[in-house]
């Protein structure tokens, strides 16, 4: 019986999970899906993701793949998984891909979106999906900061400790602000890869510029100096979404 490589596209609310990757101290997205796939296929499953989202981070289109000998049709895998999974994880698509396809290593670039509610009053129904900041943000200053991210740079200043990435050089293709619309500011960043907590560290630093605590020139200087201690705080995970993975 030939092995099959199956690619899944997932959406999930990461609020109640300790991130993507299996770990001992809490339930994870990977663990939940692998357990359901094992029930369906009757075999151990190793699910590979395009990237390991952190605890509390969400995904609109996370891509993952697994190898199986199961003869279950694709439509049945998608339908069966969705019937077994909790309602905060959803399989949007399932397809066969070449044996050499790898969700992480085959990816060309990824897009993340970060949502900020810039309003005096909170939105209690969206509190798990955005960062609430009361003081008015200067989005022009924030946009000026983001412009310095574009291109290929050493992003050590936005890499959190404990990262397994030894090469801090990444190429940012898009870095922009959308909005505010209905009080929500969206920061969108597309790159060929991301360091640990890179987007959240960028957002935390850009917000300081938006609050008048840092100039765009200082933001560029921080990038040039490659020192994490000079950058801003790490934005909370709940406002971050993995939007798209391109292959």
C-alpha positions in Angstrom: 0.0 0.0 0.0 1.5 3.3 -1.1 2.1 6.2 1.3 0.1 9.3 0.6 1.0 12.9 1.5 -2.0 14.9 2.5 -2.1 18.7 2.9 -4.6 20.3 5.2 -5.6 24.0 5.5 -6.8 24.9 8.9 -8.5 27.8 10.7 -8.3 27.9 14.5 -8.9 30.1 17.5 -5.8 29.8 19.6 -7.2 31.3 22.8 -7.4 28.0 24.8 -4.3 26.3 23.4 -0.6 26.4 24.3 0.3 27.0 20.7 0.8 24.6 17.8 3.5 22.3 19.0 3.0 19.3 21.3 4.2 20.0 24.8 3.9 18.6 28.3 2.4 21.5 30.1 -0.8 22.1 28.1 -3.1 21.1 25.2 -2.0 22.1 21.7 -3.4 22.3 18.2 -1.1 19.7 16.9 -1.9 17.3 19.7 -5.7 17.6 19.2 -5.6 17.1 15.4 -3.1 14.2 15.6 -5.3 12.4 18.1 -8.3 12.7 15.9 -6.4 11.6 12.8 -5.1 8.6 14.6 -8.7 7.6 15.5 -9.7 7.9 11.9 -6.7 6.2 10.2 -5.8 3.7 12.9 -2.2 4.7 12.7 0.2 7.1 14.4 0.3 10.5 12.7 3.0 13.2 12.6 1.4 16.5 11.6 3.9 19.0 10.2 2.9 22.7 10.2 4.1 25.6 8.1 5.1 27.2 11.4 4.6 26.9 15.2 2.1 29.5 16.3 2.5 30.6 19.9 0.0 30.2 22.7 -3.0 32.4 22.1 -2.2 33.1 18.5 -4.8 32.4 15.8 -4.7 31.1 12.2 -7.0 31.8 9.2 -5.1 29.5 6.9 -2.5 27.4 8.6 -1.0 24.7 6.3 0.1 21.3 7.5 0.7 17.9 6.1 1.0 14.3 7.1 2.0 10.9 5.6 -0.5 8.1 5.7 -1.4 4.7 4.3 -5.1 5.2 4.9 -7.4 4.7 1.9 -10.0 7.1 3.4 -11.2 9.5 0.6 -10.1 13.2 1.0 -13.7 14.4 1.4 -14.2 11.9 4.2 -11.0 12.9 5.9 -12.1 16.6 5.9 -15.7 15.8 6.9 -14.6 13.2 9.5 -12.0 15.5 11.1 -14.4 18.3 11.4 -17.0 16.1 13.1 -14.3 15.0 15.7 -12.6 18.3 16.3 -13.7 20.9 18.8 -15.5 23.9 17.3 -12.5 26.2 17.6 -10.5 24.2 15.0 -11.8 23.8 11.4 -10.4 21.9 8.4 -11.0 24.2 5.4 -9.4 22.0 2.8 -7.6 18.6 2.2 -5.7 17.6 -0.8 -3.0 15.1 -2.0 0.4 16.6 -2.6 3.7 15.2 -3.9 5.7 13.1 -1.5 8.4 15.7 -1.2 6.0 18.5 -0.1 6.8 19.8 3.3 4.5 22.4 4.9 7.4 24.2 6.5 10.4 23.8 4.2 8.4 24.1 1.0 6.9 27.5 2.0 8.0 30.6 0.1 6.6 33.2 2.4 4.0 33.9 5.1 1.6 36.7 5.9 0.7 37.7 9.4 -1.9 40.2 10.6 -2.1 41.9 13.9 -5.3 43.6 15.1 -5.4 46.6 17.5 -8.6 48.2 18.9 -7.7 51.8 19.3 -10.7 53.1 21.3 -11.6 54.5 24.6 -14.0 51.6 25.2 -13.2 47.9 24.9 -15.1 45.4 22.7 -15.9 42.6 25.1 -16.9 40.3 22.3 -13.6 40.7 20.5 -11.3 40.8 23.5 -9.6 37.5 22.6 -8.8 38.6 19.1 -7.2 42.1 19.4 -5.0 44.3 21.6 -7.0 47.1 23.2 -5.1 50.4 23.3 -6.9 53.4 24.6 -4.7 56.4 23.8 -4.9 57.6 20.1 -2.3 56.1 17.9 -0.5 58.1 15.2 -0.7 55.7 12.3 1.4 57.9 10.1 4.3 57.5 12.4 3.7 53.8 12.6 3.6 53.5 8.8 6.9 55.4 8.6 8.4 52.9 11.0 7.1 49.9 9.0 8.7 51.2 5.8 12.1 50.5 7.3 11.3 46.8 7.6 11.0 46.2 3.9 13.9 44.4 2.2 16.5 42.0 3.6 17.8 42.7 7.1 19.2 41.2 10.2 16.2 41.2 12.5 18.0 40.3 15.7 16.4 43.2 17.4 13.0 41.6 17.0 14.0 38.0 18.0 13.0 36.8 21.4 15.4 34.7 23.5 15.1 31.0 23.2 14.8 31.1 19.4 16.1 28.1 17.5 16.9 30.2 14.5 20.6 30.7 14.1 20.3 33.0 11.1 18.4 36.2 11.9 18.3 37.5 8.3 14.9 37.7 6.8 13.3 39.4 3.8 10.2 41.4 4.4 8.0 41.9 1.3 5.1 43.8 2.8 4.8 45.9 6.0 1.7 48.1 6.1 -1.2 49.4 8.2 -4.8 49.1 7.2 -7.3 51.3 8.9 -8.3 52.4 11.4 -11.7 51.0 10.4 -14.4 50.9 13.1 -11.5 51.7 15.5 -9.4 48.6 14.5 -5.9 49.1 13.2 -4.5 46.2 11.3 -0.7 45.7 10.8 0.1 43.3 8.0 3.6 41.8 7.5 4.6 39.4 4.7 8.1 37.8 4.7 10.0 34.8 3.6 10.2 33.7 7.2 9.8 34.9 10.8 12.0 34.7 13.9 10.5 33.8 17.3 7.9 36.4 18.4 9.2 38.6 15.5 5.8 40.1 14.5 4.7 40.7 18.1 8.0 42.4 18.9 7.7 44.6 15.8 4.1 45.5 16.7 5.1 46.4 20.3 7.8 48.7 19.0 5.7 50.3 16.3 3.0 51.0 18.9 5.6 53.0 20.9 6.1 55.2 17.9 2.3 55.5 17.5 2.1 56.7 21.1 4.8 59.3 20.5 7.5 57.5 22.6 9.7 56.8 19.6 10.6 58.4 16.3 10.7 56.5 13.0 14.4 57.4 12.9 14.9 55.7 16.2 13.0 52.7 14.9 15.5 52.4 12.0 18.4 52.8 14.4 17.1 49.9 16.5 17.1 47.7 13.4 20.6 48.8 12.5 22.0 48.1 16.0 20.4 44.6 16.1 19.8 44.7 19.9 16.6 43.3 21.2 17.0 45.3 24.5 16.5 48.5 22.5 13.2 47.5 20.9 9.7 47.8 22.5 7.6 45.4 24.5 6.2 42.2 23.0 2.6 42.7 21.9 0.1 40.2 23.4 -0.5 37.0 21.3 -4.3 37.4 21.1 -4.2 40.1 18.3 -2.0 37.9 16.0 -3.3 35.9 13.0 -1.5 33.7 10.5 -3.3 34.8 7.4 -1.7 33.0 4.5 1.2 30.7 3.5 2.4 30.8 -0.1 4.1 27.9 -1.8 
